[in-house]
Amino acid sequence: MGLELYLDLLSQPCRAVYIFARRNGIPFELRTVDLLKGQHLSDAFAKINPLKLVPALKDGDFTLTESVAILLYLARKYKVPDHWYPQDPQTCARVDEYLAWQHTNLRRNCLRALWYKVMIPDFLGEPVSPETLAATLAELDVSLQLLEVKFLQNQAFLTGPHISLADLMAITELMHPVGAGCQVFEGRPKLAAWHQRVVMALGEDLFQEAHKIILKVKDTPPADLATKQKLMPRVLAMIQ
């Protein structure tokens, strides 16, 4: 059996892995794990990833979890173009710096914006106070400011003149609040221009394909009671 990727394109790191593999011509079998049906919580999937999270990778007898680890594994094994994860120590360190920062900053706040604005009230049917939503969007605004001032600065891409894994991870994160209806690029011309450059570098058709689910997330039908009870504890833990 060749490379298998366990993904749900609702998930932002899954979209990053999917786009990276497709953009670099890496052959793989897509194993869809439907998060909103709780398939990641099944005993069958736990055999692939005991953490019950996506993305996950299976390459023969080798399994791997965590999106950054998966991206680096693919970059090294398939010898993708250097700009994705540069050999130059300082440029590579800038990519690493962003990847280390984003977990508890941009990813957290993009995820919380989606769930508090759309998924908790509309999919799970639970109220979200205006104060909670306002605080969440204020934290997202801080992360966007840091992304622009600290990382993008006046560069074409986050770590220099070429697209890297940092840009790929960042853009897939930002499409979460975009899908929720947040105007994350409005009033931020540098970030908006960067967004367009990233889409062009990845390929517009591939970008739209990977983000089709998240861009229609507001049309997701409400969860039934059993699904809600299964997902609610995980969701609450995830967005803390």
N, C-alpha and C positions, 0 to 999 in steps of 0.2 A: 504494500500500500504506500502511495506517495504522500506528499504533504497534504494535511487536512487542517483547515482553519474553522474553528467553532466561533461563529459570530452572530450578532444581531445588529443590523445597521441602524437600529434605534440608538445604540450605544456609540458615544463619540470615539472612544479608543478603538472600537471595532471598525468604525469607518476609516480611521487612520490606517489600520492594518490592511483592510480591504483595498483601499486606494493605492497604498504602497506596493502591494503584491501585483495588482493589475497594471499599475503605471510602469513597473519594471519587468513585466512579462514573466513573472514567477508563476509556474503552473501549480494549481492547488485545487482540492476538492472543498467546496463550501458546505459546511455542516451548520445549518441554521438552528439557532437556539432561541426560541421565542420568549423573550424576557417577560412580556406582559401576560403570558400564559403560565409563567412560573416554571418553564422547562429547565431553567438553570438550577432549580432547587431539587431536581429529580435525582434518585439514586443512580440512574444510568449516567447522567452527566457528571455526577460526583466521582465516577471512576476516571473521568478525563481530568477534571479539576476538582479536588476535594474542597477548594475554597468556594465552589459554586458561583464562579464569576466568569464573565467573558471579557475579552477574547481568550481563547486557548488554542494552542497549536499541538498537533500530533504529527511527528515525522518518523514513520516506522515505529520503533519502540520508544522513541524519545518524545516526551511531552513537556510543554512549557506554558507558563502562565505569566501574566503581567504584560501590558501592551508595549512598554519600552523595551523589555527584554526580548519580546517577540520581534519587534522591529529591528533591533540590533542583530539578532540571530539571522534574520532574513538578509539584512544588509551584508553581513560577513559571509554567509554561506553562498549567496548568489552573486557576490562581487558586483554590486550595483555601482552606478557612477559615484565618484568620490564626493560630490557636493552634498549628498544626503547625510553622510556622517564622515566629515573630512579627516584625512590623515594628519594634516597640519595640527600640531598640538594645541595651539591657541584657539584656532577656529573650532576644533573639536570640543575644547573646553567650554566655548560659548554655547554650543549645542547642549552639552551636558548641563550647563548652568540653567538653561531654560527648562530642560526636561526635569531637573530636580525641583525647580520652583513651581512649575505648573500644577503639580499634584494637589497641593493644599491651597492654591490660590485661584488661578483661572478655572481649572477643572471644577473645583468645589463650587465656585460661585455661578458658573454656567449651569451646572447640574441643579443647584438649588433654585435658580431662576425658572428653569423648565418645570420642575416639580411643584413649586409653590404657585406659579402663575397658571399652569394648565393641568398637570397630571393629578395633583392631589384633589383640587376641586372638581375637575371634569371627569377624570378617569376613575378615581377612587371615591368620589362623592363626599369628600370631607371638606369642611370650611377652612379657609385660610384667612386670618385676620388681616385687615389693611395694613396694620403696623408691621406684621411679619413680612408681608410682601414688600413694603416700602424699604425695610431694613435690608432685605435680600437684594433688591435692585440697587441700593446704595453701595453695598459691598461689591456687587458686580461692576459698578461704575469705577470704583477704586482699582479693581483688577485691570480693567480696560485702560485706565490711565497709566498704570505701571507697565502694561504691555507696550504701550506706545512710547512712553518716555524712557523707560529703562532698557527695553529690548530692541524695539524697532528704531528708535531715534530718527536719523535721517538716511537710513539704509534702504536698499530695495527690499531686503528680506531681514528676518530677525537676527541673523548672525553674519550678515554680509551681503555680497552682491548676488548670491545664488540661493535657491531654495534648499532647505535642509529638513531633517526630521522635526526640528523645532517648529517650522512654519506649518508642516502637515498636522502636527498635534494641535497647534493653536487654532488653525482654521476649523478643524472638526469640532473643537470645543465651542467655538463661537457660534456654530450653527445650531447649538442647543437653544440659546436664548432667541436667536433669529426665528427658529421654528415656533417658539412660544409667543412671537409677536413683538419682541423687543427690537428697537431700532439701534442696534449696537454700533453701526457705522455712521449714524447721523451726527453731524457736528464734529466728526473726527476725520478730516480729509486725508491725513497720512494713513490712518488705519484703513480707510475705504479704498485708497489707491493700492495699498498692500494687498488687500482682499482680492482685488481684480488681478494683480500680478500672480498671486498664488493660484487662483482659478485657472488662469491661462497656462501656467507652468504645469499644472496637474492634468489639464485637458478639461474643457467645459463639459463635454458629454459624460465623462467619467465622474466628474464632480457632482453633476446633477443626478446621475444614477445612484451614487452612494448616499445622497442626501434626500432622496425621494420620500423616504419614510418620515424623517424628522420634519420636513417641510409641510407634511400633511398631518402632523401629530395631533393638531387640534380637532381633526375629524375622527379620532379614535373613539369607538363606542365605549360606554361605561363598563367597568368590570362587574362581573357577577359577584354575588356574596362570597362564594367559596374562593375565588381568585383574590378578592380584596383581603380576606382573612389570611390567605397565604402570603401575599406580598407586603401587607402593611408593616409588619415588624422590620422587614429588610429595608423598606423604603425609609422609614423613620431613622434607622441606624445609618443609612447611606447619606442622608442629608444633614445630619448633625454637624 
